[in-house]
């Protein structure tokens, strides 16, 4: 196999997650964050919304746990869509935002509970995924 002409510095192609039309319809119809997480347990967006709501209520540990579920569910979906553990996850692609939101919330909650190493890893992961994501989410 010849590598002539191939740029070996190129990373993998960006990952674009599929639309979550049923979840978005449920949210538009007034479903609560808890209802959507229960109905769509594989959705990072559902768990991120529940984490955000819970953290806003001052429930730090529960919010951290919900954000962690959203993060792990997102990793599953990313891998199922060809992601190999690195590469861009563009914030500009709206279906990616649920994962990025869960990741961002997990980092914030980790920092709040004193998990400094985890918060730093998450910050790097978020920036590696899309350098604009943190600014858009905060």
N, C-alpha and C positions, 0 to 999 in steps of 0.2 A: 504494500500500500504506500503510495507516494504522498508525502506531506508538502510537496512543492506547491507554492502559491497559497497555502493555508496559513492564516494568521493564528499562531499558537497562543497568542495573548487574548484572543476573543473568549469571552465567557459564554455560558449557555444562553440560549434565547430566553427572553423574559417569559414569566409564567402568567397566564391570563386565566383566572378562574371563571367557571360558568355562571350565568345569571341565576339568581334565586327568585324567580318570578312569583312562586307561590308564597314564599316568606314575605316578600315585599307587598303582595296583595293583602296578606293577613295583617301586616302592620298598618297598611292604609285603611283597612276595615276596623281598626281600633284594637287589635289583639294586644295584650300586654306583653312586656318583655318575658315574663315567666311563661305565659301561654305559648309564645313563639319558640322559646327554648325547649319546652316540652314537646311541641308539635314538630319542630325541626332540629332535633338534637345533634345533627351532623353539621349544623351551620355555625360558623365562627361569628357571623353577624348577630345571630340570635343570642349567643352567649356573651358577646361583647356588649350588646344593648343591656342585657341583664346585669352584667358587671358594672356598667356605667351607672345604671339606676341604683344598684345596691351601694356602690361607693358614694354616690351623692347622698344617700340616706345615712352615711356615716358607718356603715357596716363593712369595715376594712377587711376582715378575714374572709367573709362571705364573698365580697367583691373580688378579692384576690383569687379565691377558688374558682369563681365563675370565669374570670379572665383566663386562668390557667386552662380550664376546659376549652374555652374558645380558641386558645392558642394551639392546644393539642388536636382539636378537631380540624383546625386549619391546616396543620401539618399533614394530616391524613389526606385532606382534599388536595393540597398542593402536590403531594407525592402521586396521588391518583391522576393528576394532570401533567405529569412528566417532570416535575421539579425534582432535582437530585440532591437537595440539601444546600444549594447555593445558587445565586443568580438573582436577577431583578424580579421584583414583584411590584409592578408599577401601581402607584396610588391613583394615577389618572384613569385606570381601568376600574370602574365602580365596583364590580364584584370582588375585587381584591381588597377593598376597604374594610370588610368585616374582619378578615384576618389581621390586617395591619392595625385596626382599632383594638382588637383583642391583645395583640402584642404590645401596643403602646400602654394600654391600661394595666397589663401585667407588670410592665416595667415600673410604672408609677406606684402601683400597690406594693411591689417588691421593695422599692425604695422606702415606702412608708413603714414597712414592718422591719426595716433594718437589713434586708437581704441585698446589701450593696453589690456583691459580686454578680448576683442574678440581674439586678437593675442595669449594671454596666454591660453585661452580655446582651441583654435585650436591646439596650440603646444601640449597640453596635449592629445587631441583627436588623433592627429597624432601619438604620442608616444604610446598611448594605443592601437592604431590599429596595429602598427608594429614599435617597437623601432628602427629598421634599416631604416625605410622609409625616415626620414629626412636626414640622411647621404647620402642616395642614390639619393635623389632629389636635394640636394644642392651642 
